[in-house]
Amino acid sequence: MDHWLKKIQAFLAKMQPFRWHIAGGAVLLVAVSILLFWYVITGGTRIGQIEPNPVPTSTIDVLAKLVTRRLDGVLVPAGDEAYPPRAVMIENHPDARPVSGLSSASVVIEAPVEGGITRFMALFDATTTIDEVGPVRSARPYFVDWANGFRASYFHVGGSPDALDLIKALPSFVDVNEFAYGNSFWRDSRRAAPHNAYTDQERMDAILSRKQATGTRAVEAWHFIDTASTTDRGDVTSIRIPYGGSFNVTWKYDAERGVYVRHQGATAQKDRDGSPVEANNVIVIKTDQQVLDDIGRLRIRTTGNGEALAYRDGRKFILRWRRMAGEPIRFEGDDGAEFLLSRGKTWIQVTTDDAIFAGL
């Protein structure tokens, strides 16, 4: 109250130079002072419309209360920034297209599996609304390793022997395999097996609550900057990752919106619901692989370091990736400084071919 009285006194002090020569002047001054006092303490609310705890409507006030989400740098209300992410294995077989959920993922890692096919591991923030994700397919050890680095729960349908063995060996790893938790998935009658397993946010929430797996906090893997203004964006408008055949990928930069639009083959990729697949950051990492068996299953190196290229704001950056076991992938420049990502979606393209990487 003292604060408001000081404001009124200051107001009255400013009025001293004015002389009141009529009898009603003093009364008018008192009346004006009372009305001013009422206006100040109610924040400009009209009499009869006082709110006990008015909600700030200023954009500045709202932004001041937001914090950076660890997974993707998006600004969210305090308390929503560190929920553990959910990782879902999504296939990329031509019979599975169009897939569902990629457009909603905060992070996607795409890497080869056997037969020249690539597969996606999509990471979703726990607060993201996801009506349909899939088709969900089997685990591979390198995807398990990456998921573990993000402290993510891991949704899949079966897996290679090495992947299943790794899952058992990892302490505190939150695994949701359809073979053990069938109610966490459904089979879509519009698709032929094995391309018909799906999950969604409601099912993921239910099983993670049942497993008491919601208390882990997300790791702070990366740091972020705001997207560059239209005048500061670069002119690198196309990124091509030639995985081969229908798995070739091209990202086309939309300079007006500051996003990369994914094309698979010659067609802009969309989820089954028609949502476009886009990213704010595209990172290509080079690693190496070994064929494990007659089926063609792979061992892909996930630790150590290697070459990397990052695309952000229409510009190309030459980097290195680094990772220790149990940690997320990190990116740095030649000077060892951390590479900052734009807030939003990040897509990591994993390649194991020297020639492919050299041609980018």
N, C-alpha and C positions, 0 to 999 in steps of 0.2 A: 504494500500500500504506500509506503514511503516513496517508492520509485515513482508512482503515479502522482503523488502530491508535489514532488519536485518538478514534474513536467508541468503541472498546473501553475505552480509558482513562477516557473520560467515564462510561461505564457503571459501571466499577469504582469510580470516585469516588463515584457515587451510592450505592453499596452500603456505604461506610465507616461510616455510622451504625449498621449492623446488626452486632452482635457475634456471633462464631461460638464457641460454648462447647463444641462437641463436636469430637472429633478429626477426624472425617470432614468437618467443615465446609469446611476449606480445599480439600480435594479436590473437593468438590461445587461450590465456587465456580469452580475452574479448569475443571471439566467444563462448567458452564453458560456460562462465557466462551467456551470453544472452540466450543460449539454456536451461540452467538449470532454469533460471528465468521463461522462457516460460513454461517449463514442470511443475514447481511447481504450478503456478497460474491456469493452466488448469487441474490439477489433473491427469496428465499423458496422457491426450487426445492428439492424434496426430494432427499436424498442419492441419487446414482445416476441423477438425471434432469437433470443440469446441461447447459444449452445454452450454447455458447461465445459466441454473439451473440443473446441473447434479443430477440425482436421486441416493441416496445411495443404493448400492447393497449388502453391508455387512449384514450378518445375525444379527450381533450385533446391527447395526444401525436400522434395521427393528424392532427387538424385543424391543429396547429401546423406540419405539414410540407406543407400544401396552399397553393396560390397561386391567384390569380384568372386565369381564362382570358380572354384579350383579346376574343374574339368575343362572349361571352355572360355573362361574370362568374361562371360556374360554377367552384367550387373543385376543382382538379385537382392531381395530383402535380407537383412542380417539374420542369420540362423539357417538360411537355405543354401549356403555356399559350399558346404563340405559333406553333403550326403554321399555315401559310397555309390559309385556307378554300377550299372548292370551291363554286362557284356553278353551279347547274343551272337551265335554263329549263324550267318546267313549265307546261303549258297548262291553261286553265280552260274549254274548250269543253264544252257539255253532253254531247257524244258521248265525251268523254275521262273523264268521271266514273264512279266515284270514282278520283281520282288516287292516286299513291303517293309517300311520302317527306316530305310536309309536316309530319307529326307529329314527325319526327326532326330537322327543321331548327332551327338556332340562331337564324337571322334569315330573315325572308321579306319581300320587297318586292313588293307587288301594285300594278300600274298598268294603265291602259287601253292597249289596242292597237286596231287598226282594227275597224270593225264593231260597236262598243259592247261588245266582249269585253274582259275583263281577263286578265292573265297574271301568273304568279308567277316571281320569281327567288329560289330557296331557297339559302341559304348553310349549308354543313355544316362542322363541325370535322373535321379529318382523322382524329381518333380515333373518330368516331361510326360505329357499325355500321349500314350501310345495305344492305339486301338488294335493294331495288328502288326506283328513283326514276323518275318519269315520269307520263304520256307527255312526253318531251322534245320541245320545239319550237324554233322559230327565234328568232334574235337580233334585238333592236331596239337602236338606238344608245344610248338612255337607260339600258337595262339594262347594256349594255357599260360605259358610263361609271360607273355605280354599282359594278359588279364591280371595275373598275380601282381605284376608291377604297379598296376593301377588300384590294387585292393578291390577289384571288382568281383561281384558275384558272376557266375559263369553258367549260361544257359545253352544247352546243346542236346543233340540226340545221338547218344553213343559216342564212339570215338575210336581212333587207332589204338592198338595195344600200348604204344609208348605214351600216348596222351593220357589214357586211363591210369597207367602206372604213375605218371607224374602227378596227376590230380590226387591220388592216394598219398603221395609222399610229401605234399606241400602242407605245412601246418596252417591251420585256420583258413584254408581255402574254401570258399563257399561255392559248392558245386550243385547245380540243378540239372540233372540228366533225365531226359524223358523216360528212360528205362526204369528209373527209380521214383520219379515224381510225375506220373502220367497226367494227373489232374492240372498240372501247371502248363499244359499244352493242349491243343486240339488239332484234329485232322480235318482239313477242308475237303469236302466232297467234290469240289470243282477241280481239284488237282489230283493227279495220279501219284501214288506212293513211288519213291520216297520224297517227292517234292511237295508234300502237303502238310507238314507240321508247322504250327504257328503258336505264338504266345502273345500276351498283351500286358499292359500295365497292371490291370487288376489281378491277373494270375501271378505276376511277379511279386506284387506287393504281398499277396496272401502267403506264398511259400516262404518269402524272406522273413515275414513276421513270425511264421510258424517255426522257422529255423533260428529265430532270434538273431538275425544277421543284419540288423539295421543300425547297430551302434557304432560300427567302424567309421572312421572319418576318412574322406578321400585324401589322397596324397596331393601335395602342392607340386605338381609335375612341371608346370610351365608358368611363365609370366607373360603379360599381355600389354598391348598398346591399342589405342583407338585406331580405327580404320582411317587411312589417309584421306584428305579432302580430294575432291575431283581434280584439283590443280596439281596435286603432288603425286598422282598415280603414274605408274610407268607404262611402257608400250609393249611389254611382253604379253601378247594376247593369246598364245596357244601353247599348251603343254601336251606332248604325246608320249605315252608309255606303251610300247608295242609288245604286249604280252603274247600276241599271236592270234590270228583268226578273229573270231567274234569276241575275243577278250581284249582286243586292242582298246586303249582308252585315250581320249582326247579331252582336255579341259580347256574351255574357251572363256577368256576373261571378259566380263561385262563391266567395262570401265565406268559406266554411268552409276551402276549399283554397287560396284566394288566387290563383286563375287565371281567365283569360277563356276561355270556350268559344265557338268559332266556329260560327255558323250561316249557311248559304247558303240563301236562301229561308227556309222555315219549319223546316228540318231541321238538326240538329246535324251538322256535317261530320266525316266520318271518312275515313281512308285506306282503300285497297282491302283492307288486312289487318285493318280494324276499329279501328285505333288512332285515338282522338279527336284533333282538331286544336285545340290550346290555346296560349295565350301568357301570359306574365307581364307583358308590356308591350304596349300597343297605341298606336301613334302615327299620327295622321292629318296629312299635310302637304299644303298647298295650293301648287300651282304653276300654270304656264300652258302651253298647247299650241298647235300650228299643224298643220293638215292639209297633207301634203306632195304627195299625188298623187291620182289618180282612184281608187285602191284604198282610200284612206282612211288610209294610214300617217301616223303622227304624229311631230312633233318635240316632245318634252317637255323643258322647262327643268330642268336638274339642278344648276345652279350659282347663286350669288347667295344670296338668302334669301327667306323667306316665312312665312306663318302656319302654326302647328302646334298641334295639341291632343294631349296625352298622357294616357293612362289607366294608372294604376298603383295597386295596393292599393285598388281601389274608389273612387279619387278622380280628378278631372279637373283637368288643369293647362293653362293657356294659355301657349304657348311660341312661339318662332320657330325655324325650321330655318335652318342656314347650311351652305354648302359651296363650297369652291374646287375647281377642276379637279384631278383626281388624288387627292382626299381623300375620306374617308367623310362621310356626312351627320352633322351635329352638331346638338344641341338645347340651347337655353338659355332662361332666363326673361327677363322684362322688364329685369332688372338686369344682364343679360349673363352671369350665372353659369350654369355647366354644369348641365343637368338630369341627375340620377342615376337610372339604371334599376335595377329589381329584377333580381337574378341570375336568369338563365334565358332563355326564348325571347322575342324581340321581333318584332313584326309591324308593318311600316310600310305604311299604306294611303295611296296617292297619289291625290289628286283634283285635277281641273283646273276644277272648276265652283264659282264663287263662291256660288251659291245653295245647293249641297250643303253647302259648308263652313259657311255662315252658319246652316244648320239643325241643325248638330250640337250 
